[in-house]
Amino acid sequence: MPSVALRHVSVDEARAFIFSQVQPIPRFETVSLTDAVGRIAAESVESPTAIPAYTNSAMDGFAFCAADLQGKTVALKLTGESLAGHPYSGRVAAGEAVRITTGAAVPADCDTVIPFEKTTETAGTVTFSADAVLPGDNIRHRGETVSVGDIVISRGTRLTAAHAALLANLGLARVTVTAPVRAAVIATGDELVEPGQPCSENHLYNANSTMLTALLTALKAEVVDFGIVPDKPDAVRDAFLRAADECDILFTSGGAAAGEADFTHKILEDEGEIAPWQINMRPGKPMRFGRLRGKPVFLLPGNPVACAVTFMEFARATVLALSDAADEVTLPRTFPVILACDVKKKEGRAEFMRATLERTTEGLSAHPLKDQSSAALTTLTEADVILTLPAEGHEFPAGTVVTAQLLSELLA
């Protein structure tokens, strides 16, 4: 196939094109609440009950009717108690109160709770200042947080432990989520050796597959590791075709550049389709994207930082989109930081720089690491954030506000 000159696109253009090629996978399963954490809700969840389920006390204290707040001092006769799980069933008349614990049902005749520490109890009578409490204080009314039929979780939400607790609070034990995305991880390169095996001179350990597997597992994908494939066209082609038959999305690391022995993109051109562009970014420019038998394929760079950055900026969101995650879930979360020093870069190319953070009186200050090599894997463990320097501009003086992404979120 004749070579085609690649055009260069921006990060946003590449991201938009990739997303346009992705359709959610229509597979679902119902799982326990603990197994649902990190998964994507396949449907919206309506509340079958109210929260709180009954009107209850927000404090340990005494429940009474606010109509008794007369004069400067209030004295009420104690007629019983309401405990969590053991409500008071009698009447509470004017001039009376019941002892009540946090979470216990408030008797129907009561509308206010005063905390113990604001009262004095003597011989069956509780006394307190009338201005120590306002009518309606410390009452949690039935349904004030959630009403029956409210949407408590929207389709496309990435579920957290808080969502699991909320569903449990509603009495639900299981939830329907999208099935795990099946992701193929393929490493290419005769120089690679699997961790744990002897590594001779001029060889490298296969760190990228471990990193990609961990990143995909954190997204609740089901990873199929195809191991290290020799730098032979037939071997790479066979691995690609098997992966496309077995999986929903394919990832390779290494072989994305245009070197003589880097032919993964040529195989993708022959067997599927590949976007005729590269991205104006550093690190990660060699990344290519295509499709094989309808499945998205990411040809990620072999340098580990470039591999990580391109996964974080493009592939992570694609995996979530395949799981039918909502847009706000798939898009990277960014926040502003202030450059602590002058930074120069190539005009027309977005740069993703590793940096540490320092909290100052002016805000969060970002200190770019001295080593920005795409091969320096240690910088991903030393940095707090990835800074995004836009393609427009060459010099960014100290004090410039730029966007950042937390590595602890992207690499979790």
Backbone hydrogen bonds in HBPLUS format (Angstrom, degrees):
<---DONOR---> <-ACCEPTOR-->    atom                        ^
c    i                          cat <-CA-CA->   ^        H-A-AA   ^      H-
h    n   atom  resd res      DA  || num        DHA   H-A  angle D-A-AA Bond
n    s   type  num  typ     dist DA aas  dist angle  dist       angle   num
A0007-ARG N   A0276-PRO O   3.28 MM 269  6.67 160.1  2.32 151.8 146.3     1
A0278-GLN N   A0007-ARG O   3.03 MM 271  6.47 148.6  2.13 154.2 163.8     2
A0009-VAL N   A0278-GLN O   2.95 MM 269  6.31 158.4  2.00 157.6 164.7     3
A0280-ASN N   A0009-VAL O   2.82 MM 271  5.88 168.3  1.83 167.0 168.0     4
A0014-ALA N   A0010-SER O   2.95 MM   4  6.18 162.4  1.98 151.9 156.6     5
A0015-ARG N   A0011-VAL O   2.90 MM   4  6.10 162.8  1.93 151.4 156.6     6
A0016-ALA N   A0012-ASP O   2.94 MM   4  6.08 161.4  1.97 148.4 153.3     7
A0017-PHE N   A0013-GLU O   2.99 MM   4  6.18 159.2  2.04 147.5 153.1     8
A0018-ILE N   A0014-ALA O   2.94 MM   4  6.14 169.3  1.95 155.9 158.7     9
A0019-PHE N   A0015-ARG O   3.00 MM   4  6.17 167.5  2.01 151.6 155.1    10
A0020-SER N   A0016-ALA O   3.04 MM   4  6.19 143.3  2.18 139.7 149.6    11
A0020-SER N   A0017-PHE O   3.08 MM   3  5.10 121.5  2.44  94.5 109.6    12
A0021-GLN N   A0018-ILE O   3.01 MM   3  5.33 150.7  2.09 107.7 116.9    13
A0022-VAL N   A0019-PHE O   3.21 MM   3  5.30 168.1  2.22 109.7 112.4    14
A0025-ILE N   A0322-LEU O   2.90 MM 297  5.57 169.5  1.91 149.3 146.5    15
A0027-ARG N   A0025-ILE O   2.86 MM   2  5.75 139.1  2.03 105.6  94.1    16
A0179-ALA N   A0027-ARG O   2.78 MM 152  5.24 169.4  1.79 124.6 126.6    17
A0029-GLU N   A0177-VAL O   2.91 MM 148  5.63 156.1  1.96 162.5 167.9    18
A0177-VAL N   A0029-GLU O   2.85 MM 148  5.63 168.3  1.86 167.7 164.6    19
A0031-VAL N   A0175-VAL O   3.01 MM 144  5.73 159.2  2.05 157.0 151.8    20
A0175-VAL N   A0031-VAL O   3.01 MM 144  5.73 152.2  2.09 154.9 163.3    21
A0036-ALA N   A0032-SER O   3.03 MM   4  6.19 123.3  2.36 139.7 154.9    22
A0036-ALA N   A0033-LEU O   3.18 MM   3  5.00 138.7  2.36  91.8 103.7    23
A0039-ARG N   A0036-ALA O   2.90 MM   3  5.29 160.5  1.94 136.4 139.1    24
A0038-GLY N   A0159-LEU O   2.69 MM 121  5.23 167.4  1.71 142.3 146.9    25
A0159-LEU N   A0039-ARG O   2.82 MM 120  5.65 159.3  1.86 172.8 173.6    26
A0178-THR N   A0040-ILE O   2.98 MM 138  5.78 152.6  2.06 156.6 165.4    27
A0041-ALA N   A0157-THR O   2.89 MM 116  5.38 164.0  1.92 152.7 156.0    28
A0156-GLY N   A0041-ALA O   2.93 MM 115  5.22 174.0  1.93 143.4 145.4    29
A0042-ALA N   A0176-THR O   3.07 MM 134  5.73 169.4  2.08 128.0 130.3    30
A0045-VAL N   A0153-ILE O   2.82 MM 108  5.18 158.0  1.87 150.0 156.7    31
A0152-VAL N   A0045-VAL O   2.93 MM 107  5.89 153.5  2.00 166.3 175.1    32
A0047-SER N   A0150-ASP O   2.79 MM 103  5.39 153.6  1.86 149.6 158.4    33
A0149-GLY N   A0047-SER O   2.81 MM 102  4.96 167.5  1.82 143.2 147.4    34
A0051-ILE N   A0146-VAL O   2.86 MM  95  4.80 161.7  1.90 134.8 137.2    35
A0145-THR N   A0051-ILE O   2.90 MM  94  5.41 144.6  2.03 144.8 153.6    36
A0146-VAL N   A0051-ILE O   2.90 MM  95  4.80 160.6  1.94 141.8 143.5    37
A0143-GLY N   A0052-PRO O   2.98 MM  91  5.31 150.6  2.07 134.3 142.9    38
A0106-VAL N   A0055-THR O   3.03 MM  51  5.94 164.1  2.06 136.6 138.9    39
A0056-ASN N   A0140-ARG O   2.87 MM  84  5.29 153.9  1.94 148.7 153.0    40
A0140-ARG N   A0056-ASN O   2.85 MM  84  5.29 172.6  1.85 169.3 168.1    41
A0057-SER N   A0104-ALA O   3.00 MM  47  5.74 147.7  2.10 151.0 159.9    42
A0103-GLY N   A0057-SER O   2.83 MM  46  5.18 171.9  1.84 143.5 146.3    43
A0058-ALA N   A0138-ASN O   2.99 MM  80  4.95 168.6  2.00 133.1 132.2    44
A0116-PHE N   A0060-ASP O   3.23 MM  56  6.35 147.7  2.34 133.7 132.3    45
A0061-GLY N   A0100-ILE O   2.88 MM  39  5.42 168.7  1.89 156.2 159.2    46
A0100-ILE N   A0061-GLY O   2.87 MM  39  5.42 165.5  1.89 146.2 144.3    47
A0062-PHE N   A0114-ILE O   2.93 MM  52  5.44 151.2  2.02 146.9 155.3    48
A0114-ILE N   A0062-PHE O   2.98 MM  52  5.44 156.4  2.04 149.5 152.6    49
A0063-ALA N   A0098-VAL O   2.85 MM  35  5.36 158.4  1.90 158.3 160.9    50
A0098-VAL N   A0063-ALA O   3.03 MM  35  5.36 152.2  2.10 143.4 152.2    51
A0064-PHE N   A0112-THR O   3.00 MM  48  5.64 156.5  2.05 155.0 161.1    52
A0111-ASP N   A0064-PHE O   3.03 MM  47  6.32 157.1  2.09 139.0 138.7    53
A0112-THR N   A0064-PHE O   3.16 MM  48  5.64 143.7  2.29 167.1 169.3    54
A0068-ASP N   A0065-CYS O   2.98 MM   3  5.94 171.1  1.99 128.4 131.4    55
A0069-LEU N   A0066-ALA O   2.99 MM   3  5.52 167.3  2.01 120.5 122.7    56
A0070-GLN N   A0068-ASP O   2.80 MM   2  5.53 131.8  2.03 109.9  94.6    57
A0130-ALA N   A0072-LYS O   2.85 MM  58  5.28 174.5  1.85 137.3 138.9    58
A0074-VAL N   A0128-PHE O   2.84 MM  54  5.47 177.4  1.84 172.3 173.1    59
A0128-PHE N   A0074-VAL O   2.98 MM  54  5.47 152.9  2.06 150.8 159.1    60
A0076-LEU N   A0126-VAL O   2.90 MM  50  5.35 166.2  1.92 153.7 157.3    61
A0126-VAL N   A0076-LEU O   2.87 MM  50  5.35 161.3  1.90 158.2 160.9    62
A0077-LYS N   A0095-GLY O   2.95 MM  18  6.34 164.1  1.97 151.3 147.7    63
A0097-ALA N   A0077-LYS O   2.88 MM  20  6.00 145.6  2.00 151.6 148.9    64
A0078-LEU N   A0124-GLY O   2.93 MM  46  5.49 178.5  1.93 155.4 154.9    65
A0079-THR N   A0097-ALA O   2.98 MM  18  6.23 158.2  2.03 168.5 175.4    66
A0099-ARG N   A0080-GLY O   2.94 MM  19  6.34 156.7  2.00 152.1 146.3    67
A0082-SER N   A0099-ARG O   2.68 MM  17  6.17 153.7  1.74 159.2 168.1    68
A0101-THR N   A0082-SER O   3.20 MM  19  6.71 145.6  2.32 165.2 172.4    69
A0083-LEU N   A0086-HIS O   2.98 MM   3  4.90 157.3  2.03 141.8 134.9    70
A0086-HIS N   A0083-LEU O   2.78 MM   3  4.90 159.0  1.82 124.4 129.9    71
A0096-GLU N   A0093-ALA O   3.06 MM   3  5.51 136.8  2.26 141.9 138.9    72
A0104-ALA N   A0101-THR O   3.00 MM   3  5.51 162.8  2.03 136.0 137.9    73
A0110-CYS N   A0107-PRO O   2.98 MM   3  5.48 166.3  2.00 121.2 125.4    74
A0113-VAL N   A0137-ASP O   3.06 MM  24  5.94 153.3  2.13 147.4 155.3    75
A0118-LYS N   A0115-PRO O   3.16 MM   3  5.73 161.4  2.20 115.9 121.6    76
A0119-THR N   A0116-PHE O   2.94 MM   3  5.47 155.7  2.00 127.8 128.1    77
A0120-THR N   A0127-THR O   2.80 MM   7  5.13 144.2  1.93 148.1 158.9    78
A0127-THR N   A0120-THR O   2.72 MM   7  5.13 163.5  1.75 152.6 158.5    79
A0122-THR N   A0125-THR O   2.83 MM   3  5.32 164.8  1.85 159.8 162.2    80
A0125-THR N   A0122-THR O   2.94 MM   3  5.32 148.4  2.05 113.6 123.7    81
A0132-ALA N   A0129-SER O   3.03 MM   3  5.34 163.2  2.06 116.2 118.6    82
A0137-ASP N   A0134-LEU O   3.02 MM   3  5.55 156.4  2.08 145.3 143.4    83
A0144-GLU N   A0141-HIS O   3.13 MM   3  5.55 159.2  2.18 137.5 133.7    84
A0150-ASP N   A0147-SER O   3.09 MM   3  5.60 164.7  2.12 135.9 136.4    85
A0157-THR N   A0154-SER O   3.15 MM   3  5.83 147.7  2.26 144.4 143.6    86
A0326-ALA N   A0156-GLY O   2.93 MM 170  4.50 162.7  1.96 120.0 116.9    87
A0164-ALA N   A0160-THR O   3.06 MM   4  6.44 157.5  2.11 149.3 155.6    88
A0165-ALA N   A0161-ALA O   2.94 MM   4  6.20 156.1  2.00 146.0 152.1    89
A0166-LEU N   A0162-ALA O   2.93 MM   4  6.16 154.7  2.00 146.2 153.3    90
A0167-LEU N   A0163-HIS O   2.95 MM   4  6.22 163.4  1.98 154.4 157.7    91
A0168-ALA N   A0164-ALA O   2.99 MM   4  6.20 156.5  2.04 146.3 153.3    92
A0169-ASN N   A0165-ALA O   2.86 MM   4  6.07 148.2  1.97 144.4 153.6    93
A0170-LEU N   A0166-LEU O   3.10 MM   4  6.44 126.3  2.40 137.5 151.4    94
A0170-LEU N   A0167-LEU O   3.06 MM   3  5.05 136.8  2.25  94.9 107.4    95
A0172-LEU N   A0167-LEU O   2.98 MM   5  5.37 153.0  2.06 157.8 149.1    96
A0171-GLY N   A0168-ALA O   2.90 MM   3  5.02 158.1  1.95 106.3 112.8    97
A0222-GLU N   A0181-VAL O   2.72 MM  41  5.88 159.8  1.76 148.1 155.4    98
A0248-ASP N   A0182-ARG O   2.72 MM  66  5.18 157.2  1.77 138.2 146.1    99
A0249-ILE N   A0182-ARG O   3.30 MM  67  6.69 140.8  2.47 156.8 160.9   100
A0183-ALA N   A0222-GLU O   2.85 MM  39  6.03 157.4  1.90 143.8 151.3   101
A0224-VAL N   A0183-ALA O   2.77 MM  41  5.98 163.2  1.80 158.0 158.6   102
A0184-ALA N   A0249-ILE O   2.91 MM  65  6.29 167.9  1.92 161.2 163.7   103
A0251-PHE N   A0184-ALA O   2.81 MM  67  5.89 140.3  1.97 144.0 156.8   104
A0185-VAL N   A0224-VAL O   3.01 MM  39  6.24 157.8  2.06 151.4 151.9   105
A0226-PHE N   A0185-VAL O   2.91 MM  41  5.95 165.2  1.93 157.1 162.2   106
A0186-ILE N   A0251-PHE O   2.77 MM  65  6.07 159.4  1.81 161.2 168.2   107
A0253-SER N   A0186-ILE O   3.20 MM  67  6.80 137.6  2.39 153.4 162.6   108
A0187-ALA N   A0227-GLY O   3.14 MM  40  6.09 169.5  2.15 160.1 157.5   109
A0229-VAL N   A0187-ALA O   2.68 MM  42  6.01 170.0  1.69 166.4 167.3   110
A0188-THR N   A0253-SER O   3.47 MM  65  6.59 171.0  2.48 165.8 163.7   111
A0192-LEU N   A0189-GLY O   3.23 MM   3  5.66 170.7  2.24 114.9 117.5   112
A0204-LEU N   A0191-GLU O   2.71 MM  13  5.89 160.1  1.74 157.3 160.3   113
A0193-VAL N   A0204-LEU O   2.70 MM  11  5.92 133.9  1.91 154.3 162.6   114
A0206-ASN N   A0193-VAL O   2.75 MM  13  5.63 145.2  1.87 153.9 153.6   115
A0197-GLN N   A0194-GLU O   3.16 MM   3  5.89 153.1  2.24 143.0 145.6   116
A0203-HIS N   A0200-SER O   3.22 MM   3  5.77 133.2  2.45 140.0 137.5   117
A0207-ALA N   A0205-TYR O   2.92 MM   2  5.75 124.4  2.24 111.5  95.3   118
A0211-MET N   A0207-ALA O   3.00 MM   4  6.29 161.0  2.03 154.5 160.2   119
A0212-LEU N   A0208-ASN O   2.79 MM   4  5.99 169.5  1.80 158.6 161.1   120
A0213-THR N   A0209-SER O   2.88 MM   4  5.92 160.4  1.92 145.1 151.1   121
A0214-ALA N   A0210-THR O   3.00 MM   4  6.16 157.5  2.05 145.9 152.0   122
A0215-LEU N   A0211-MET O   2.90 MM   4  6.14 162.9  1.93 153.7 158.5   123
A0216-LEU N   A0212-LEU O   2.88 MM   4  6.00 161.9  1.91 151.5 156.4   124
A0217-THR N   A0213-THR O   2.86 MM   4  5.94 154.9  1.93 144.5 152.1   125
A0218-ALA N   A0214-ALA O   3.01 MM   4  6.18 151.2  2.09 145.1 152.2   126
A0219-LEU N   A0216-LEU O   3.00 MM   3  5.07 134.4  2.22  97.0 110.1   127
A0221-ALA N   A0216-LEU O   3.00 MM   5  5.37 164.2  2.02 150.7 146.5   128
A0220-LYS N   A0217-THR O   2.87 MM   3  4.86 155.1  1.93 109.1 112.7   129
A0232-LYS N   A0230-PRO O   2.71 MM   2  5.45 139.6  1.87 106.0  92.8   130
A0235-ALA N   A0232-LYS O   2.99 MM   3  5.37 118.2  2.38 110.1 125.4   131
A0236-VAL N   A0232-LYS O   2.99 MM   4  6.23 165.4  2.01 164.9 169.7   132
A0237-ARG N   A0233-PRO O   2.85 MM   4  5.96 163.5  1.88 152.2 157.4   133
A0238-ASP N   A0234-ASP O   2.97 MM   4  6.05 160.1  2.01 142.8 148.1   134
A0239-ALA N   A0235-ALA O   3.05 MM   4  6.26 159.5  2.09 146.3 151.6   135
A0240-PHE N   A0236-VAL O   2.92 MM   4  6.13 161.3  1.95 153.3 158.5   136
A0241-LEU N   A0237-ARG O   2.99 MM   4  6.21 167.4  2.01 154.9 157.4   137
A0242-ARG N   A0238-ASP O   3.01 MM   4  6.15 162.3  2.04 149.7 154.7   138
A0243-ALA N   A0239-ALA O   2.93 MM   4  5.99 158.6  1.97 146.5 153.0   139
A0244-ALA N   A0240-PHE O   2.90 MM   4  6.12 155.8  1.96 150.4 157.1   140
A0245-ASP N   A0241-LEU O   3.11 MM   4  6.30 143.1  2.25 139.9 148.9   141
A0246-GLU N   A0242-ARG O   3.04 MM   4  6.23 145.4  2.16 145.8 155.1   142
A0247-CYS N   A0243-ALA O   2.83 MM   4  5.58 149.7  1.92 154.2 159.3   143
A0250-LEU N   A0296-PRO O   2.96 MM  46  6.34 162.0  1.99 155.2 161.2   144
A0298-PHE N   A0250-LEU O   2.91 MM  48  6.18 164.6  1.93 150.0 153.9   145
A0252-THR N   A0298-PHE O   2.99 MM  46  6.37 158.1  2.04 169.3 172.5   146
A0300-LEU N   A0252-THR O   2.81 MM  48  5.73 151.0  1.90 147.8 148.0   147
A0254-GLY N   A0300-LEU O   3.03 MM  46  6.39 148.9  2.13 146.5 153.8   148
A0262-ASP N   A0259-GLY O   3.08 MM   3  5.00 151.8  2.16 100.5 109.3   149
A0266-LYS N   A0263-PHE O   3.11 MM   3  5.06 120.9  2.47  93.5 108.6   150
A0267-ILE N   A0263-PHE O   3.02 MM   4  6.34 154.0  2.09 152.7 159.1   151
A0268-LEU N   A0264-THR O   2.99 MM   4  6.28 156.9  2.05 148.5 155.0   152
A0269-GLU N   A0265-HIS O   2.96 MM   4  6.16 149.0  2.06 139.6 147.9   153
A0270-ASP N   A0266-LYS O   3.03 MM   4  6.30 152.9  2.10 143.8 150.4   154
A0271-GLU N   A0267-ILE O   2.88 MM   4  6.03 163.9  1.90 156.7 160.6   155
A0272-GLY N   A0268-LEU O   2.78 MM   4  5.19 143.0  1.91 136.3 144.5   156
A0273-GLU N   A0291-ARG O   2.93 MM  18  5.36 152.2  2.01 158.6 162.8   157
A0291-ARG N   A0273-GLU O   2.82 MM  18  5.36 151.7  1.90 141.2 149.1   158
A0275-ALA N   A0289-PHE O   2.84 MM  14  5.82 168.9  1.85 162.2 165.2   159
A0281-MET N   A0279-ILE O   2.80 MM   2  5.56 122.6  2.13 113.7  96.6   160
A0350-ALA N   A0280-ASN O   3.06 MM  70  6.19 154.1  2.13 139.5 133.4   161
A0282-ARG N   A0350-ALA O   2.89 MM  68  6.39 129.3  2.15 149.7 164.7   162
A0352-PHE N   A0282-ARG O   2.86 MM  70  6.20 162.7  1.89 157.5 161.2   163
A0287-MET N   A0284-GLY O   3.03 MM   3  5.73 164.1  2.06 126.2 131.2   164
A0288-ARG N   A0299-LEU O   3.08 MM  11  5.04 157.7  2.13 135.7 142.6   165
A0299-LEU N   A0288-ARG O   2.89 MM  11  5.04 170.9  1.90 152.7 153.7   166
A0290-GLY N   A0297-VAL O   3.00 MM   7  5.12 157.3  2.05 146.1 150.4   167
A0297-VAL N   A0290-GLY O   2.80 MM   7  5.12 149.9  1.89 147.1 140.8   168
A0292-LEU N   A0295-LYS O   2.91 MM   3  5.16 154.1  1.97 141.3 147.7   169
A0295-LYS N   A0292-LEU O   2.94 MM   3  5.16 165.5  1.96 112.1 116.1   170
A0307-CYS N   A0303-ASN O   2.86 MM   4  6.05 153.2  1.93 156.5 165.5   171
A0308-ALA N   A0304-PRO O   2.89 MM   4  6.10 156.8  1.95 144.3 150.2   172
A0305-VAL N   A0374-SER O   2.93 MM  69  4.73 142.0  2.08 150.1 150.4   173
A0309-VAL N   A0305-VAL O   2.84 MM   4  6.04 168.3  1.86 156.4 159.1   174
A0310-THR N   A0306-ALA O   3.08 MM   4  6.10 168.0  2.09 145.8 149.4   175
A0311-PHE N   A0307-CYS O   3.06 MM   4  6.17 150.9  2.15 140.9 149.4   176
A0312-MET N   A0308-ALA O   2.90 MM   4  6.12 165.9  1.92 153.3 157.0   177
A0313-GLU N   A0309-VAL O   2.89 MM   4  6.05 155.6  1.95 151.2 157.7   178
A0314-PHE N   A0310-THR O   3.02 MM   4  5.79 148.2  2.13 140.9 147.3   179
A0316-ARG N   A0311-PHE O   2.74 MM   5  5.73 160.2  1.78 165.6 158.8   180
A0318-THR N   A0314-PHE O   3.28 MM   4  6.45 146.2  2.41 138.5 148.0   181
A0318-THR N   A0315-ALA O   3.02 MM   3  4.93 116.7  2.44  93.1 109.6   182
A0319-VAL N   A0315-ALA O   2.96 MM   4  6.26 158.2  2.01 160.9 164.5   183
A0320-LEU N   A0316-ARG O   3.19 MM   4  6.51 162.1  2.23 148.8 153.6   184
A0321-ALA N   A0317-ALA O   2.83 MM   4  6.04 148.7  1.92 143.0 152.5   185
A0322-LEU N   A0318-THR O   2.90 MM   4  6.18 151.1  1.99 148.5 155.7   186
A0323-SER N   A0319-VAL O   3.22 MM   4  6.52 133.5  2.45 135.3 147.3   187
A0323-SER N   A0320-LEU O   3.04 MM   3  4.99 129.6  2.31  92.9 107.0   188
A0325-ALA N   A0320-LEU O   3.00 MM   5  5.41 159.8  2.04 145.0 146.3   189
A0324-ASP N   A0321-ALA O   2.89 MM   3  4.88 157.7  1.94 107.9 111.7   190
A0329-VAL N   A0326-ALA O   2.88 MM   3  5.32 146.3  1.99 111.9 122.7   191
A0330-THR N   A0326-ALA O   3.18 MM   4  6.58 150.8  2.27 151.0 159.6   192
A0331-LEU N   A0327-ASP O   3.08 MM   4  6.20 161.6  2.12 161.9 164.6   193
A0335-PHE N   A0404-ALA O   3.04 MM  69  5.44 141.7  2.19 139.5 150.7   194
A0404-ALA N   A0335-PHE O   2.87 MM  69  5.44 140.6  2.02 146.1 158.5   195
A0337-VAL N   A0402-VAL O   2.89 MM  65  5.62 156.0  1.95 164.3 170.7   196
A0402-VAL N   A0337-VAL O   2.97 MM  65  5.62 153.6  2.04 153.2 161.2   197
A0338-ILE N   A0364-LEU O   2.83 MM  26  6.12 163.5  1.86 160.0 165.7   198
A0366-ALA N   A0338-ILE O   2.77 MM  28  5.79 164.3  1.79 147.7 151.9   199
A0339-LEU N   A0400-THR O   2.91 MM  61  5.49 171.0  1.92 156.5 158.3   200
A0399-GLY N   A0339-LEU O   2.87 MM  60  5.19 159.0  1.91 137.4 144.3   201
A0340-ALA N   A0366-ALA O   2.87 MM  26  5.50 153.1  1.95 161.7 152.7   202
A0343-VAL N   A0396-PHE O   2.86 MM  53  5.07 152.6  1.94 134.1 143.3   203
A0396-PHE N   A0343-VAL O   2.74 MM  53  5.07 159.6  1.78 162.8 167.0   204
A0345-LYS N   A0394-HIS O   2.90 MM  49  5.19 153.2  1.98 149.6 156.3   205
A0348-GLY N   A0391-ALA O   2.83 MM  43  4.44 141.9  1.97 150.3 142.5   206
A0351-GLU N   A0389-LEU O   3.00 MM  38  5.10 158.0  2.05 142.3 149.3   207
A0389-LEU N   A0351-GLU O   2.83 MM  38  5.10 174.0  1.84 158.9 161.0   208
A0353-MET N   A0387-LEU O   2.94 MM  34  4.97 139.7  2.10 133.4 142.1   209
A0387-LEU N   A0353-MET O   2.67 MM  34  4.97 169.7  1.68 155.3 155.8   210
A0369-LEU N   A0354-ARG O   2.90 MM  15  5.94 168.6  1.91 145.7 147.1   211
A0355-ALA N   A0385-VAL O   3.08 MM  30  5.48 155.6  2.15 150.8 151.2   212
A0384-ASP N   A0355-ALA O   2.81 MM  29  6.05 153.9  1.87 139.3 146.6   213
A0385-VAL N   A0355-ALA O   3.06 MM  30  5.48 168.5  2.08 156.2 157.9   214
A0356-THR N   A0367-HIS O   3.02 MM  11  5.19 159.7  2.06 133.6 133.7   215
A0367-HIS N   A0356-THR O   2.85 MM  11  5.19 164.9  1.88 150.1 155.3   216
A0358-GLU N   A0365-SER O   2.78 MM   7  5.02 142.1  1.92 146.1 156.9   217
A0365-SER N   A0358-GLU O   2.69 MM   7  5.02 175.9  1.69 161.0 160.0   218
A0360-THR N   A0363-GLY O   2.84 MM   3  5.18 165.2  1.86 148.8 153.3   219
A0363-GLY N   A0360-THR O   3.14 MM   3  5.18 151.9  2.22 100.9 109.4   220
A0376-ALA N   A0373-SER O   3.23 MM   3  5.34 160.9  2.27 104.4 110.1   221
A0377-LEU N   A0375-ALA O   3.04 MM   2  5.88 122.4  2.38 112.0  96.1   222
A0379-THR N   A0376-ALA O   3.11 MM   3  5.82 152.8  2.19 116.3 123.1   223
A0380-LEU N   A0377-LEU O   3.06 MM   3  5.73 150.8  2.15 117.1 124.3   224
A0381-THR N   A0378-THR O   3.02 MM   3  5.32 141.7  2.17 104.9 115.9   225
A0382-GLU N   A0378-THR O   3.10 MM   4  6.40 134.7  2.31 143.2 156.3   226
A0383-ALA N   A0379-THR O   2.98 MM   4  5.86 149.2  2.07 143.9 149.3   227
A0407-LEU N   A0384-ASP O   3.02 MM  23  5.77 168.5  2.03 138.3 141.2   228
A0386-ILE N   A0405-GLN O   2.90 MM  19  5.26 152.3  1.98 146.9 156.1   229
A0405-GLN N   A0386-ILE O   2.97 MM  19  5.26 142.6  2.11 136.5 148.3   230
A0388-THR N   A0403-THR O   2.99 MM  15  5.60 163.0  2.02 152.4 152.7   231
A0400-THR N   A0397-PRO O   3.08 MM   3  5.90 152.1  2.16 145.3 147.2   232
A0409-GLU N   A0406-LEU O   3.22 MM   3  5.50 142.0  2.37 102.5 112.0   233
A0410-LEU N   A0406-LEU O   3.17 MM   4  6.48 164.0  2.20 148.3 152.8   234
A0411-LEU N   A0407-LEU O   2.80 MM   4  5.64 158.3  1.84 151.8 155.7   235
